[in-house]
Amino acid sequence: MVGFGANRRGGRLPSLVLLALLAVIAILGFNCWNASSRQALLQEEVAELQSQAKRTEVARGRLEKRNSDLLGKVDSHKKQLEQKEADYSHLSSQLQARDGQVKRCEDSKV
């Protein structure tokens, strides 16, 4: 009967395999570090874009409110203008009627 480990080679890996494993571990570590740093940069960029989107949304809300206020003012000014044009038309017709009366009075005096 053969004893434990009698036919085994010592438990050492050849140095070439060990170097290859260390190189793979180093490459994987670098890739992991690189990916995590890119992820951190992208998270910062996403946070910045989200804050910019919020600011843009707030500004859009303010502009829409201001636009609706200005449209309301335009409508009220249009109504005032129509009222003044109606008043002008009414006064103009009254003035023409008075001019007609003045002319008739002058004609009757002559």
C-alpha positions as CSV (number, residue, x, y, z in Angstrom):
1,M,0.0,0.0,0.0
2,V,1.3,3.3,-1.0
3,G,1.3,6.1,1.6
4,F,-0.3,9.4,1.5
5,G,1.4,11.5,-1.1
6,A,4.0,9.0,-2.1
7,N,3.4,9.5,-5.8
8,R,2.5,13.2,-5.6
9,R,4.8,15.9,-6.7
10,G,5.0,18.3,-3.8
11,G,2.0,20.7,-4.0
12,R,3.8,23.4,-5.9
13,L,2.5,24.8,-9.2
14,P,5.0,25.4,-11.9
15,S,6.2,29.0,-11.9
16,L,4.8,29.7,-15.4
17,V,1.3,28.8,-14.3
18,L,1.7,30.8,-11.2
19,L,2.8,33.9,-13.2
20,A,-0.1,33.4,-15.6
21,L,-2.6,33.3,-12.7
22,L,-1.1,36.4,-11.1
23,A,-1.3,38.2,-14.5
24,V,-5.0,37.2,-14.8
25,I,-5.7,38.4,-11.3
26,A,-3.9,41.6,-12.0
27,I,-5.9,42.1,-15.3
28,L,-9.2,41.3,-13.5
29,G,-8.3,43.7,-10.7
30,F,-7.5,46.5,-13.1
31,N,-10.7,45.9,-15.1
32,C,-12.7,45.9,-11.9
33,W,-11.1,49.2,-10.7
34,N,-11.5,50.8,-14.1
35,A,-15.2,49.7,-14.3
36,S,-15.9,51.0,-10.8
37,S,-14.3,54.4,-11.6
38,R,-16.3,54.7,-14.8
39,Q,-19.4,53.8,-12.9
40,A,-18.7,56.5,-10.3
41,L,-18.2,59.1,-13.1
42,L,-21.4,58.0,-14.8
43,Q,-23.3,58.2,-11.6
44,E,-22.0,61.8,-11.1
45,E,-23.0,62.6,-14.6
46,V,-26.5,61.1,-14.1
47,A,-27.0,63.1,-10.9
48,E,-25.9,66.3,-12.6
49,L,-28.3,65.6,-15.5
50,Q,-31.1,64.9,-13.1
51,S,-30.6,68.2,-11.3
52,Q,-30.4,70.0,-14.7
53,A,-33.6,68.3,-15.7
54,K,-35.3,69.5,-12.5
55,R,-34.1,73.0,-13.0
56,T,-35.3,72.9,-16.6
57,E,-38.7,71.6,-15.5
58,V,-39.0,74.4,-12.9
59,A,-38.0,77.0,-15.5
60,R,-40.5,75.6,-17.9
61,G,-43.3,75.8,-15.3
62,R,-42.4,79.4,-14.6
63,L,-42.4,80.2,-18.3
64,E,-45.7,78.5,-18.9
65,K,-47.3,80.4,-16.0
66,R,-45.9,83.7,-17.2
67,N,-47.1,82.9,-20.7
68,S,-50.6,82.2,-19.5
69,D,-50.6,85.4,-17.5
70,L,-49.4,87.4,-20.5
71,L,-52.1,85.7,-22.7
72,G,-54.7,86.7,-20.1
73,K,-53.4,90.3,-20.3
74,V,-53.6,90.3,-24.1
75,D,-57.2,89.1,-23.9
76,S,-58.1,91.8,-21.4
77,H,-56.4,94.5,-23.6
78,K,-58.2,93.2,-26.7
79,K,-61.5,93.5,-24.8
80,Q,-60.6,97.0,-23.7
81,L,-59.6,97.9,-27.3
82,E,-62.9,96.6,-28.6
83,Q,-64.8,98.5,-26.0
84,K,-62.9,101.7,-26.8
85,E,-63.5,101.2,-30.6
86,A,-67.2,100.7,-29.8
87,D,-67.2,103.9,-27.7
88,Y,-65.4,105.7,-30.5
89,S,-67.9,104.5,-33.1
90,H,-70.8,105.5,-30.8
91,L,-69.3,109.0,-30.2
92,S,-68.5,109.4,-33.9
93,S,-72.1,108.7,-34.8
94,Q,-73.3,111.1,-32.1
95,L,-70.9,113.7,-33.5
96,Q,-72.3,113.2,-37.0
97,A,-75.8,113.6,-35.7
98,R,-74.9,116.8,-33.9
99,D,-73.2,118.1,-37.1
100,G,-76.4,117.3,-38.9
101,Q,-78.4,119.2,-36.4
102,V,-76.0,122.2,-36.5
103,K,-76.3,122.2,-40.3
104,R,-80.1,122.1,-40.2
105,C,-80.1,124.9,-37.6
106,E,-77.8,127.0,-39.8
107,D,-80.0,126.3,-42.8
108,S,-83.1,127.2,-41.0
109,K,-81.6,130.5,-39.8
110,V,-80.6,131.4,-43.3
